[in-house]
Amino acid sequence: MTSTPLLSIQNLSVSFATPGGEVAAVRNVDIDLPAGRTLAVVGESGSGKTTTAAAVNRLLPENGRITSGSIIFGGRDLATASERELLAVRGSQIGLIPQDPMSNLNPMQRIGTQIAEALEVHGRTSGKATDRRVVELLDMVGIPEPDRRARQYPHEFSGGMRQRALIAMGLACEPALLIADEPTSALDVTVQRKILDQLGRLTGRMGTSVILITHDLGLAAERADSVVVMYRGEIVESGDAAQILESPQHEYTQTLIAAAPSLTSHRLVASVRELARTTDSAAGTGRTDGAGSGGSGGSGGSAGSAGSAAGSEQAVTAQREPDGSAATAGNLVEVNELTKEFHVRAGRTGRRERFTAVDSVSFTIPRRQTVAIVGESGSGKSTTANMLLGLDEVTAGSIRFDGTELVGLGRRELLAFRRRVQPVFQNPYSSLDPRYSVRRSIAEPLQVHGVGDAGSRRARVAELLDQVALPSAMAERYPHELSGGQCQRVAIARALALSPDLVILDEAVSALDVVVQNQILELLAGLQQRLGLSYLLISHDLAVVRMLSHQVNVMKQGRIVESGAPDHIFADPQEPYTRELLAAIPGRRAA
């Protein structure tokens, strides 16, 4: 005789009202979740996994509605519950950890105030008892100096600490069910593991059931008891987590697993020696990198014409290694003893102290290669990228770009430099102006730098859309009308508008599901080969780094502690910290 599940979803369907009519987002979903168990819901963007979770506590967007089915929780049907009944359930009996901590924390309120609100709204505590409970919760989720941190604002927390604060809010009332929607997708592997370990201990101690929404299949295999795979609004496979992920039966599940990057995935970029041989061949025949890789016919023409644009076809000489093989010579970027210091408030007194975020870092970026910087939150990798972009002032050291020293450049020279270096950031929606059409977003760099007239810019936008495999009709759409993967393709097209030599990819695929992520990685690898681009890849996903990079730099506390080719770094790491990063990858723990 089976016990009654804590949550039972039967025949659930959800639709959204759109200008084009009613759109079915979830169809006939059945889920049973026992008490104290963890269920992972996996699927690509648009599969319906987040909509299903939002329907549980009736937090659907205004244009969304449940069209059929039941959601039985605690003996009541939440699908038909009144708003008053729902208010008594949300937070108190069903906790929520949303995906983006910065978007879900009020920047105008202290962290402690926001956690206190979750307690007092449900009548759990009041007055001094609330203050004590807030400190207990922050300590429980592993935030140091919780009494001091409670008085700080979200911008004073790291990404991992903000996520811990959201976990404290979600567990504040010790709910029977916790919905965690991509709770660690933006975090590095070591912070992710610490947070999920802590979450597992806390929910285990409280007997809390968990619905884990994730696109990380390794995470699902490691953390969940059972898995539900969703595709186009329907459940296509469900059952024991290990069994489904080791022996998937449905074709879509097999596609998801095949698309998931791992340290054994095939490399997407040409080796350094292959690049050198290509360069030798191009130099011998008088063909440029871009024109020589366009292929015959098809879309190769537009790729080739872009490759011949100014700034993306610089000649690369070749030299020979001791064994006689060709090797690419000539560095596009040379960073030497780069240092960045900030003045921060410290201790209870608030006295300002000097903090070294980047400490005497040196590395090079060869032409047409990808150099990666990996490390946990606060290691200094993004600060290094910001100095290279000219967004953060350099405290000490040197950055030479194509032979020119960047430190101390004047305004005019800096503007010219920025034509040749472009960034692609993590969140594709945040990096695009919601008021701008795709056409205007891509053309904006051309307008800012006074390149071309209206007609030539329109033609360039069409060419760029073709390069990133988007239809020309997409030019008139706005960000809210695009998927995450489409938005990121637009961001890449915009970065390529000025034909840069270097593209800085700062966590450019970490917010995407595995299928879309794989498509973007293949796109980036193809663009590098066709256009002769160099990449600086900032990432916490070591599998992605191995697939796309030629050289890896491991950063810890502002210093590079290990460097080398990805195969060497990941197969035989020399530093304990690198081994710790590798051990933290979901699914790689010892059996």
Secondary structure, 3 states (H helix, E strand, C coil): CCCCCCEEEEEEEEEEEECCEEEEEEEEEEEEECCCCEEEEECCCCCCHHHHHHHHCCCCCCCEEEEEEEEEECCEECCCCCHHHHHHHECCCEEEECCCHHHHCCCCCCHHHHHHHHHHHCCCCCCHHHHHHHHHHHHHCCCCCHHHHCCCCHHHCCHHHHHHHHHHHHHCCCCCEEEEECCCCCCCHHHHHHHHHHHHHHHHHHCCEEEEEECCHHHHHHHCCEEEEEECCEEEEEEEHHHHHHCCCCHHHHHHHHHCCCCCCCCCCCCHHHHHHHHHHHHHHCCCHHHHCCCCCCCHHHHHHHHCCCCCCCCCCEEECCCCCEEECCEEEEEEEEEEEEEEEECCCCEEEEEEEEEEEEEEEECCCEEEEECCCCCCHHHHHHHHHCCCCCCEEEEEECCEECCCCCHHHHHHHHCCEEEECCCCCCCCCCCCCHHHHHHHHHHHCCCCCHHHHHHHHHHHHHHCCCCHHHHHCCHHHCCHHHHHHHHHHHHHCCCCCEEEEECCCCCCCHHHHHHHHHHHHHHHHHHCCEEEEECCCHHHHHHHCCEEEEEECCEEEEEECHHHHHHCCCCHHHHHHHHCCCCCCCC
